[in-house]
Amino acid sequence: MKEQQKVAIVTGAGRGIGAATATRLAAGGAAVGVLDVTADACAQTVEKINASGGTALAAPADVTDDGQVTAAVARVAAELGPPTVLVNNAGVVRDRLFEDMTDEDWNVVLDVNLRGAFLTCRAVRRHMVGVGWGRIINMSSASADGNREQVNYSSAKAGILGMTKALALELGPAGVTVNAIAPGYIVTDMTRATAARMGADFEKLQRTVARRTPVRRVGHPSDIAAAIAFLASEGAGFITGQVLYVTGGLVL
């Protein structure tokens, strides 16, 4: 399948890694369905892509709502064509010590990060199987190995890894690959908010992380977008069920 024939869906594409990924895929010739829970954020990403000569469609949706996900995917398929690339990027954090973690903290993080990916995979599966080609890239995290104050987030991201491998086994015969990206420390609004919650200076925290990272810098959304673009490409057709750590060597 040639690049100009691809239709991609990126969730959580209103900002950060999702916006960078949508922009990168569009620059490579894909038509992109931009999904985000916030309509204004969708519109901003679409405007940027269209202004650069790309093709994008805003499809606001809450990934935890099956009806909204199904409708958004159907709209992308009707207006852009069958989606053959899916990037499950939508995610939230509710960090706190386990002893203070509420049911809501647990449910929200598992619903958005894990159930949301399940729902979008289910909605696009028939389109990919129908054309005999597909790429699913799920967003895990280095935190899947466990992280303090992230029992909920670590559990969700570890679940993503299991789902990725199971789907790779099931969908491989239909020409669909399924892989996961596990980012390390990436400079986003989410990590900025985490720094604020910790009472840490964001710039100073980045310098501290950079000193601990073998490549001596922190990551940026463009670093993750580049890895996703490769896994979504024709050249990655013999790679499936894998986890690519994009951490600058912080996780080896």
C-alpha positions in Angstrom: 0.0 0.0 0.0 1.5 3.3 -1.1 1.8 6.2 1.3 -0.7 8.4 -0.5 -3.3 5.7 -0.2 -3.2 5.5 3.6 -5.8 6.8 5.9 -4.7 7.2 9.5 -6.5 7.8 12.7 -4.7 9.3 15.7 -6.4 9.5 19.1 -5.5 12.2 21.5 -4.3 14.2 18.5 -5.2 17.6 19.8 -1.8 18.3 21.4 1.5 16.9 22.3 2.6 13.5 21.0 -0.8 13.0 19.2 -0.6 16.3 17.3 3.0 15.7 16.4 2.1 12.3 15.1 -0.9 13.4 13.1 1.3 16.1 11.5 4.1 13.7 10.7 1.8 11.2 9.1 0.1 13.9 7.1 3.5 15.2 5.9 4.2 11.6 4.7 1.1 11.7 2.5 -1.5 10.1 4.7 -5.0 11.5 5.2 -5.5 11.8 8.9 -8.5 11.5 11.1 -7.8 13.7 14.1 -9.6 12.3 17.2 -9.6 14.1 20.5 -12.1 14.6 23.3 -11.9 18.4 22.8 -13.3 19.7 19.5 -11.2 22.9 19.6 -8.0 20.9 20.0 -9.0 18.7 17.0 -9.7 21.8 14.9 -6.3 23.3 15.7 -4.4 20.2 14.6 -6.5 19.9 11.4 -5.9 23.6 10.6 -2.1 23.1 11.0 -2.1 20.1 8.7 -4.3 21.6 6.1 -2.2 24.8 6.1 0.8 22.7 5.3 -0.9 21.1 2.3 -2.0 17.9 4.0 -5.4 16.3 4.4 -7.0 16.0 7.8 -10.5 15.6 9.3 -11.6 16.6 12.8 -13.5 13.8 14.5 -14.0 14.7 18.1 -14.7 11.7 20.3 -14.4 10.4 23.8 -12.4 7.2 23.4 -14.1 5.7 26.5 -17.5 5.9 24.8 -18.1 3.1 22.3 -20.8 4.9 20.4 -18.7 8.0 19.9 -15.7 5.9 18.8 -17.8 3.9 16.3 -19.3 7.1 14.9 -15.9 8.9 14.6 -14.3 5.9 12.8 -17.3 5.6 10.5 -17.1 9.3 9.6 -13.4 9.0 8.8 -14.0 6.0 6.6 -16.9 7.8 4.8 -15.0 11.0 4.2 -11.4 9.9 3.8 -11.5 6.2 3.1 -11.0 3.0 5.1 -8.6 3.7 8.0 -5.5 1.4 7.6 -3.3 3.1 10.3 -4.4 3.5 13.9 -2.3 5.3 16.6 -3.8 4.8 20.0 -2.3 7.8 21.8 -5.1 9.2 24.0 -4.1 9.1 27.6 -4.5 10.7 31.0 -2.7 10.4 34.4 -4.1 10.6 37.9 -0.9 10.2 39.9 -0.9 9.7 43.7 0.3 7.1 46.2 -1.6 3.9 46.2 -2.9 4.5 49.8 -4.5 7.7 48.6 -5.7 6.4 45.2 -9.5 6.6 44.7 -11.8 4.4 42.6 -12.2 7.3 40.2 -8.4 7.7 39.9 -8.2 4.0 38.9 -11.2 3.9 36.6 -10.5 7.1 34.6 -6.9 6.0 33.9 -7.8 2.5 32.9 -10.8 3.6 30.9 -8.9 6.2 28.8 -5.6 4.5 28.4 -6.6 0.8 28.1 -10.3 0.5 27.3 -10.1 3.4 24.8 -7.4 1.6 22.9 -9.5 -1.6 22.9 -12.6 0.3 21.5 -10.7 2.0 18.7 -8.9 -1.2 17.7 -12.3 -2.9 17.5 -13.8 -0.2 15.4 -11.0 -0.1 12.8 -10.4 -3.9 12.6 -12.9 -4.6 9.9 -11.6 -1.8 7.7 -8.0 -3.1 7.9 -9.1 -6.7 7.4 -11.2 -5.7 4.5 -8.3 -4.3 2.6 -5.8 -6.9 3.8 -3.4 -4.3 5.2 -3.1 -2.4 8.5 -0.8 -0.9 11.1 -1.8 -0.4 14.7 0.5 1.4 17.0 -0.4 1.5 20.7 1.1 3.9 23.2 2.5 2.2 26.2 5.1 3.8 28.5 8.4 3.0 30.3 6.1 3.2 33.3 4.7 -0.1 32.3 7.5 -1.6 34.3 6.2 0.1 37.4 6.5 3.6 38.7 5.9 5.3 42.1 2.5 7.0 42.4 1.4 5.4 39.2 -0.2 2.1 40.1 -3.2 2.9 37.8 -1.1 4.3 34.9 1.5 1.5 35.1 -1.3 -1.1 35.1 -2.9 0.5 32.1 0.3 0.7 30.1 1.3 -2.9 31.0 -2.2 -3.9 29.8 -1.4 -2.2 26.5 1.6 -4.5 26.1 -0.5 -7.6 26.6 -3.2 -6.4 24.2 -0.6 -5.5 21.6 0.9 -9.0 21.6 -2.5 -10.7 21.6 -3.8 -8.6 18.7 -0.6 -9.2 16.7 -1.2 -12.9 16.9 -4.9 -12.6 15.8 -4.5 -9.9 13.1 -1.2 -10.9 11.5 -2.8 -13.4 9.1 -5.0 -10.6 7.8 -1.9 -8.4 6.9 -2.2 -6.2 10.0 0.7 -5.5 12.3 0.3 -4.4 15.9 3.2 -2.8 17.8 3.6 -0.6 20.9 5.7 2.5 21.6 7.0 3.0 25.1 8.2 6.6 25.5 10.5 7.7 28.3 10.5 11.3 29.5 8.9 13.5 26.9 8.3 17.2 27.2 4.6 17.7 27.0 1.8 19.5 28.8 1.3 16.3 30.8 4.8 16.2 32.1 4.6 19.9 32.8 1.5 19.3 34.9 3.3 16.5 36.7 6.2 18.8 37.6 3.8 21.4 38.9 2.1 18.7 41.0 5.4 17.7 42.4 6.3 21.4 43.1 9.3 21.0 40.8 10.7 23.6 38.4 9.9 22.2 34.9 13.1 23.4 33.3 15.3 22.2 36.2 13.6 18.8 36.1 14.3 18.4 32.4 18.0 19.1 33.0 18.1 16.5 35.8 16.5 13.9 33.6 18.8 14.8 30.7 21.9 14.2 32.9 20.6 10.6 33.7 19.8 9.9 30.0 22.6 8.3 27.9 21.9 10.6 24.9 22.0 13.6 27.4 18.7 15.1 26.5 15.0 14.7 27.2 12.6 13.5 24.5 10.2 15.6 22.5 6.9 14.7 20.7 8.7 14.7 17.4 10.9 11.8 18.6 7.8 9.7 19.2 6.2 10.7 16.0 9.2 9.6 14.0 9.2 6.2 15.6 5.4 5.9 14.9 5.9 6.9 11.3 8.4 4.1 10.8 6.1 1.4 12.4 3.2 2.7 10.2 5.3 2.4 7.1 5.5 -0.3 4.4 9.0 -1.1 5.5 7.9 -2.2 9.0 5.7 -5.0 7.6 7.8 -7.8 9.2 7.6 -6.2 12.6 4.7 -7.1 14.9 4.0 -7.8 18.5 7.0 -5.7 19.5 7.6 -2.9 22.0 9.9 -0.1 20.9 11.3 1.9 23.9 11.9 5.5 22.8 13.7 6.7 25.9 17.1 8.0 24.8 18.7 4.9 26.5 17.1 5.6 29.9 15.5 2.2 29.7 17.8 -0.5 28.2 
